């Protein structure tokens, strides 16, 4: 190559390098300007390292259930002290509805039971089964508390786990890892299994990300014979599939660590008006559930694991056909159809066919239902729907490998103003004091009735968020199915 050619290539490389540098610098400027339009962060968005008294235990694999509850007590005391200190510094929120206002209506510490904390419920009579309940991401044990109380009344000893990183400050989700959640689930199951001289059946109930953690634990128990396998899983709105774009969360997390760009570490930055669920959602939380679900799918496809899937415990899965948080088809295509037959059950909740909004709904749910109706399935399938000209619903059930359906009329109806269930609605009773369909006379806060009518843009949060259905009008049916499923577990005892 001639000297002139080398000089030409060197000049071209320099120009390309400067172009790339200019492009990246321009992108950083655009990202910086965009970040300045986003809401400012507050002390509750700080990571857990900022407040050492609020940090989680470092090694849950060596922690007992009692020690976890005792440490949790110190964490919530420290949170109360932090809020008091922020008041003295004039940095506490003053809005009467704010979760982190010491006297606010959404302050969970002012409720008779702080639903953000783990709980341990024992039946009045000797227990007939054990149950471990695992809530979702940015959520709290409150979401499954009603189910836990009903299971206790049904004869279960219930361990309601607060997954690490939850219940205290949203900022704790900045540095939580899905492996920590896995370790906490293993700890709670170990507590239920160790104090079990009569080898009572063990039930795992998981909601959203907690459902993914339940599946993860069942796969672990297939791979590790020292772990007590569950006799059955109840999965509610399971989070089993995320967009591949979630894998790029690492880049946004990195940008969020640069000076002046720390609010980029958050997908959503909303006012914290909910006492039992974080409204703000960090990028890291989405990345962790992506990593968890990817691990589950890889292991389900692993040949050595596949050979043991005949021992995967029976499942009862609940899912709304309309779900803005997770893919409603994922429990079917990415789990149920990948497992051998083992008395698995799927319950889908259809949309309200008599709602005025029916004609405005997107049609993806119809495609899903058409797929299920076109062939026999290797699991029992129930559709809760109102196909007739009434609001009353019935349950259409097909047994595994059959296209014939039986019909059960339910003493339940769609509320006239509700067009579908939502991701957050399924485990919540209609009578719930915070999220239910009616406000109690003495309730501090009620989020179940939406934002009312008025001009658009008037609220500091979107009307879609305020109007999201937060309770399940068919909760009695869901609970009855869970109770029946728990009763069936005695026939599914596992040797370990």
SEPA-36132 format. One line per 8 residues: their letters; for each residue y, z, x of C-alpha. Coordinates in pm, whole numbers, always signed. Layout:
A	Y,Z,X | ... .
END
This chain:
XXXXXXXX	+0,+0,+0 | +342,-98,+138 | +617,+151,+215 | +836,+4,-58 | +557,+49,-314 | +514,+414,-213 | +886,+474,-251 | +876,+309,-593 .
XXXXXXXX	+588,+532,-709 | +758,+840,-569 | +1079,+758,-754 | +888,+690,-1074 | +706,+1024,-1043 | +1033,+1205,-991 | +1183,+1043,-1297 | +879,+1133,-1506 .
XXXXXXXX	+895,+1488,-1378 | +1259,+1521,-1471 | +1189,+1367,-1813 | +911,+1617,-1872 | +1134,+1903,-1757 | +1412,+1785,-1987 | +1172,+1754,-2279 | +1036,+2105,-2229 .
XXXXXXXX	+1384,+2250,-2182 | +1500,+2076,-2498 | +1203,+2209,-2691 | +1275,+2563,-2570 | +1636,+2528,-2685 | +1520,+2408,-3028 | +1266,+2694,-3049 | +1535,+2944,-2946 .
XXXXXXXX	+1781,+2817,-3209 | +1507,+2830,-3474 | +1417,+3186,-3375 | +1779,+3292,-3430 | +1753,+3184,-3795 | +1456,+3414,-3855 | +1488,+3775,-3977 | +1553,+4042,-3715 .
XXXXXXXX	+1276,+4281,-3616 | +1285,+4658,-3675 | +1109,+4956,-3521 | +805,+4910,-3744 | +750,+4574,-3574 | +707,+4738,-3232 | +360,+4726,-3080 | +147,+5039,-3061 .
XXXXXXXX	+224,+5093,-2691 | +579,+5187,-2792 | +456,+5495,-2979 | +171,+5657,-2787 | +99,+5919,-3055 | +16,+5640,-3301 | -234,+5456,-3081 | -599,+5419,-3175 .
XXXXXXXX	-890,+5584,-2995 | -981,+5376,-2688 | -1361,+5378,-2709 | -1494,+5366,-3063 | -1848,+5296,-2945 | -1864,+5662,-2837 | -1667,+5805,-3132 | -1808,+5989,-3431 .
XXXXXXXX	-1687,+5943,-3788 | -1553,+6300,-3792 | -1363,+6244,-3466 | -1217,+5921,-3603 | -1091,+6102,-3916 | -948,+6386,-3706 | -759,+6144,-3480 | -636,+5955,-3783 .
XXXXXXXX	-486,+6279,-3913 | -282,+6316,-3593 | -167,+5953,-3621 | -27,+5996,-3970 | +144,+6321,-3873 | +301,+6134,-3580 | +417,+5857,-3816 | +590,+6113,-4039 .
XXXXXXXX	+758,+6265,-3732 | +870,+5919,-3620 | +1032,+5845,-3956 | +1211,+6179,-3949 | +1340,+6102,-3600 | +1461,+5759,-3712 | +1653,+5924,-3997 | +1825,+6156,-3748 .
XXXXXXXX	+1916,+5855,-3534 | +2046,+5665,-3836 | +1788,+5390,-3784 | +1563,+5450,-4084 | +1581,+5210,-4380 | +1783,+5344,-4671 | +1660,+5114,-4948 | +1492,+5329,-5217 .
XXXXXXXX	+1196,+5090,-5238 | +1120,+5070,-4862 | +785,+5177,-4724 | +943,+5331,-4413 | +1216,+5519,-4593 | +1104,+5884,-4581 | +1204,+5933,-4946 | +1140,+5575,-5064 .
XXXXXXXX	+924,+5495,-5367 | +693,+5288,-5143 | +639,+5561,-4883 | +260,+5613,-4903 | +286,+5970,-4772 | +453,+6071,-5099 | +154,+5967,-5312 | -114,+6221,-5413 .
XXXXXXXX	-359,+6027,-5195 | -236,+5818,-4903 | -440,+5504,-4960 | -385,+5387,-4602 | -628,+5644,-4469 | -1005,+5638,-4433 | -1198,+5831,-4696 | -1541,+5985,-4740 .
XXXXXXXX	-1664,+6024,-5098 | -1979,+6215,-5186 | -2148,+6202,-5529 | -2193,+6513,-5741 | -2572,+6471,-5727 | -2788,+6380,-5424 | -2692,+6032,-5309 | -2909,+5737,-5412 .
XXXXXXXX	-2759,+5497,-5155 | -2496,+5480,-4881 | -2199,+5240,-4881 | -1951,+5139,-4610 | -1631,+4972,-4739 | -1424,+4748,-4508 | -1078,+4623,-4609 | -895,+4307,-4508 .
XXXXXXXX	-638,+4206,-4248 | -288,+4363,-4283 | -448,+4557,-4569 | -564,+4918,-4607 | -856,+5118,-4749 | -663,+5136,-5077 | -773,+4784,-5174 | -1136,+4896,-5207 .
XXXXXXXX	-1068,+5253,-5318 | -1141,+5186,-5687 | -1473,+5023,-5600 | -1552,+5317,-5373 | -1481,+5569,-5648 | -1696,+5375,-5893 | -1981,+5357,-5640 | -1954,+5733,-5589 .
XXXXXXXX	-1985,+5786,-5965 | -2285,+5554,-5956 | -2460,+5777,-5703 | -2339,+5642,-5372 | -2207,+5824,-5067 | -1909,+5614,-4965 | -1746,+5568,-4624 | -1410,+5391,-4670 .
XXXXXXXX	-1301,+5273,-4326 | -945,+5219,-4209 | -984,+4933,-3964 | -798,+5002,-3635 | -445,+4865,-3627 | -387,+4915,-3999 | -217,+5163,-4227 | +54,+5281,-3987 .
XXXXXXXX	+300,+5019,-3855 | +272,+4639,-3887 | +349,+4615,-3515 | +7,+4762,-3437 | -142,+4426,-3531 | +37,+4269,-3234 | -223,+4397,-2990 | -530,+4470,-3201 .
XXXXXXXX	-853,+4282,-3124 | -1132,+4182,-3356 | -1380,+4349,-3119 | -1207,+4682,-3197 | -1263,+4621,-3567 | -1628,+4538,-3497 | -1669,+4865,-3304 | -1514,+5061,-3592 .
XXXXXXXX	-1752,+4903,-3844 | -2048,+4986,-3621 | -1921,+5345,-3595 | -1892,+5379,-3975 | -2238,+5229,-4033 | -2382,+5460,-3769 | -2230,+5758,-3952 | -2387,+5646,-4279 .
XXXXXXXX	-2724,+5577,-4115 | -2750,+5890,-3898 | -2704,+6134,-4187 | -2976,+5966,-4391 | -3304,+6161,-4370 | -3444,+5988,-4679 | -3369,+5636,-4548 | -3149,+5557,-4846 .
XXXXXXXX	-3044,+5193,-4897 | -2729,+5091,-4712 | -2465,+4869,-4875 | -2173,+4702,-4696 | -1874,+4604,-4912 | -1623,+4380,-4736 | -1299,+4233,-4867 | -1135,+3929,-4702 .
XXXXXXXX	-1150,+3989,-4326 | -1366,+4292,-4404 | -1620,+4051,-4553 | -1624,+3855,-4228 | -1675,+4183,-4040 | -1966,+4265,-4273 | -2133,+3932,-4197 | -2065,+3987,-3827 .
XXXXXXXX	-2235,+4327,-3842 | -2540,+4186,-4022 | -2573,+3921,-3749 | -2536,+4190,-3483 | -2818,+4387,-3642 | -3039,+4076,-3627 | -2966,+4050,-3256 | -2987,+4422,-3174 .
XXXXXXXX	-3281,+4618,-3316 | -3111,+4949,-3235 | -2858,+4887,-3514 | -2942,+4984,-3870 | -2947,+4668,-4079 | -2776,+4676,-4417 | -2991,+4634,-4727 | -2722,+4427,-4897 .
XXXXXXXX	-2372,+4287,-4853 | -2098,+4257,-5116 | -1835,+4004,-5005 | -1507,+3983,-5198 | -1269,+3691,-5130 | -1438,+3647,-4790 | -1229,+3507,-4506 | -1481,+3278,-4339 .
XXXXXXXX	-1281,+2968,-4248 | -937,+2909,-4102 | -757,+2594,-4001 | -834,+2480,-3643 | -458,+2497,-3588 | -500,+2876,-3579 | -641,+2824,-3231 | -288,+2735,-3111 .
XXXXXXXX	-171,+3086,-3197 | -200,+3180,-2829 | +89,+2946,-2748 | +314,+3099,-3015 | +216,+3449,-2899 | +319,+3353,-2544 | +653,+3221,-2667 | +703,+3546,-2857 .
XXXXXXXX	+692,+3739,-2529 | +991,+3551,-2384 | +1331,+3726,-2393 | +1514,+3657,-2718 | +1208,+3500,-2883 | +1015,+3812,-2982 | +1032,+3731,-3354 | +817,+3422,-3280 .
XXXXXXXX	+525,+3662,-3242 | +531,+3685,-3621 | +417,+3435,-3884 | +594,+3625,-4163 | +875,+3880,-4138 | +924,+4028,-4484 | +1073,+4353,-4614 | +805,+4623,-4628 .
XXXXXXXX	+809,+4716,-4997 | +431,+4752,-5042 | +294,+5104,-4977 | -62,+4991,-4900 | -31,+4647,-4740 | +185,+4510,-4461 | +407,+4224,-4576 | +494,+4115,-4222 .
XXXXXXXX	+211,+3929,-4049 | +191,+3870,-3671 | +52,+3559,-3506 | -205,+3771,-3324 | -365,+3883,-3650 | -432,+3522,-3746 | -571,+3451,-3402 | -810,+3746,-3424 .
XXXXXXXX	-960,+3640,-3754 | -992,+3287,-3615 | -1187,+3422,-3317 | -1406,+3635,-3543 | -1496,+3351,-3780 | -1559,+3116,-3488 | -1802,+3370,-3342 | -1981,+3395,-3678 .
XXXXXXXX	-2019,+3017,-3714 | -2141,+2976,-3356 | -2407,+3243,-3404 | -2520,+3101,-3738 | -2577,+2771,-3557 | -2749,+2934,-3260 | -3119,+2848,-3254 | -3239,+3195,-3150 .
XXXXXXXX	-3035,+3357,-3429 | -3141,+3094,-3684 | -3503,+3193,-3632 | -3420,+3544,-3757 | -3200,+3451,-4054 | -3489,+3510,-4293 | -3413,+3881,-4234 | -3044,+3843,-4324 .
XXXXXXXX	-2979,+4089,-4611 | -2915,+3974,-4970 | -2552,+3905,-5055 | -2336,+3927,-5367 | -2027,+3709,-5318 | -1714,+3709,-5539 | -1453,+3435,-5506 | -1168,+3290,-5712 .
XXXXXXXX	-1168,+2909,-5726 | -793,+2927,-5652 | -712,+3117,-5335 | -403,+3064,-5118 | -533,+3281,-4833 | -886,+3154,-4767 | -1085,+2839,-4839 | -1281,+2909,-5162 .
XXXXXXXX	-1557,+2670,-5055 | -1620,+2844,-4721 | -1857,+3116,-4855 | -2070,+2836,-5000 | -2072,+2569,-4729 | -2032,+2794,-4424 | -2259,+3081,-4527 | -2474,+3065,-4840 .
XXXXXXXX	-2603,+2712,-4777 | -2681,+2800,-4414 | -2905,+3095,-4500 | -3266,+3099,-4622 | -3318,+3205,-4981 | -3308,+3582,-5020 | -3180,+3670,-5368 | -2822,+3579,-5275 .
XXXXXXXX	-2571,+3567,-5562 | -2238,+3386,-5599 | -1981,+3473,-5868 | -1686,+3235,-5906 | -1384,+3306,-6124 | -1247,+2987,-6280 | -884,+2921,-6380 | -753,+3001,-6728 .
XXXXXXXX	-802,+2677,-6923 | -568,+2795,-7198 | -271,+2884,-6979 | +49,+2686,-7025 | +48,+2616,-6650 | -295,+2449,-6667 | -155,+2097,-6649 | +49,+2178,-6337 .
XXXXXXXX	-239,+2312,-6128 | -375,+2129,-5825 | -725,+1993,-5871 | -918,+2111,-5562 | -1102,+2374,-5765 | -1239,+2106,-5998 | -1386,+1922,-5700 | -1558,+2241,-5585 .
XXXXXXXX	-1703,+2310,-5930 | -1821,+1949,-5962 | -2009,+1981,-5632 | -2181,+2300,-5747 | -2275,+2153,-6085 | -2426,+1837,-5938 | -2735,+1989,-5778 | -2965,+2293,-5777 .
XXXXXXXX	-2856,+2568,-5539 | -3067,+2803,-5325 | -2888,+3108,-5469 | -2800,+3250,-5811 | -2467,+3113,-5930 | -2237,+3254,-6200 | -1912,+3100,-6322 | -1678,+3329,-6519 .
XXXXXXXX	-1475,+3092,-6738 | -1319,+3023,-7077 | -1419,+2663,-7139 | -1359,+2688,-7514 | -1027,+2704,-7696 | -1006,+3083,-7660 | -886,+3327,-7397 | -1217,+3517,-7407 .
XXXXXXXX	-1445,+3447,-7112 | -1817,+3414,-7068 | -2047,+3418,-6768 | -2252,+3102,-6715 | -2541,+3182,-6479 | -2790,+2954,-6307 | -3089,+3092,-6122 | -3169,+2966,-5774 .
XXXXXXXX	-3306,+2609,-5765 | -3229,+2551,-6134 | -2975,+2346,-6326 | -3030,+2535,-6651 | -2762,+2792,-6732 | -2770,+3100,-6950 | -2452,+3221,-7119 | -2332,+3581,-7156 .
XXXXXXXX	-2022,+3650,-7363 | -1806,+3913,-7193 | -1582,+4155,-7379 | -1298,+4039,-7153 | -1013,+3791,-7189 | -749,+3615,-6985 | -399,+3760,-7018 | -191,+3485,-7182 .
XXXXXXXX	+56,+3461,-6894 | -206,+3444,-6615 | -333,+3104,-6498 | -570,+3213,-6218 | -686,+3504,-6010 | -553,+3544,-5656 | -693,+3645,-5320 | -550,+3996,-5348 .
XXXXXXXX	-645,+4052,-5712 | -1023,+4067,-5715 | -1089,+4430,-5607 | -803,+4587,-5807 | -839,+4747,-6151 | -600,+4641,-6431 | -512,+5010,-6467 | -407,+5050,-6104 .
XXXXXXXX	-83,+5252,-6090 | +78,+5029,-5825 | -71,+4683,-5881 | -197,+4699,-6241 | -77,+4523,-6555 | +127,+4812,-6694 | +372,+5053,-6542 | +289,+5418,-6592 .
XXXXXXXX	+567,+5643,-6715 | +557,+5858,-6401 | +478,+5584,-6145 | +698,+5571,-5834 | +658,+5198,-5782 | +500,+4914,-5977 | +430,+4575,-5820 | +203,+4431,-6086 .
XXXXXXXX	+463,+4290,-6325 | +634,+4033,-6100 | +1000,+3981,-6030 | +1130,+3896,-6377 | +1352,+3605,-6478 | +1685,+3499,-6333 | +1840,+3255,-6087 | +1642,+3114,-5795 .
XXXXXXXX	+1725,+3241,-5446 | +1849,+3576,-5572 | +1564,+3782,-5423 | +1517,+3870,-5058 | +1150,+3762,-5092 | +1013,+3456,-5265 | +932,+3466,-5634 | +586,+3329,-5551 .
XXXXXXXX	+519,+3645,-5355 | +651,+3873,-5628 | +466,+3690,-5904 | +129,+3681,-5729 | -137,+3838,-5951 | -233,+4175,-5802 | -506,+4294,-6037 | -831,+4152,-6172 .
XXXXXXXX	-854,+4135,-6553 | -1230,+4096,-6508 | -1269,+4396,-6280 | -1518,+4572,-6515 | -1755,+4276,-6479 | -1716,+4274,-6100 | -1789,+4645,-6081 | -2092,+4619,-6308 .
XXXXXXXX	-2236,+4342,-6091 | -2180,+4557,-5781 | -2350,+4857,-5945 | -2649,+4644,-6050 | -2668,+4501,-5699 | -2666,+4852,-5549 | -2948,+4950,-5785 | -3156,+4655,-5663 .
XXXXXXXX	-3137,+4755,-5299 | -3425,+5001,-5316 | -3661,+4703,-5325 | -3498,+4556,-5013 | -3557,+4839,-4766 | -3535,+4728,-4406 | -3772,+4867,-4144 | -3500,+4970,-3900 .
END
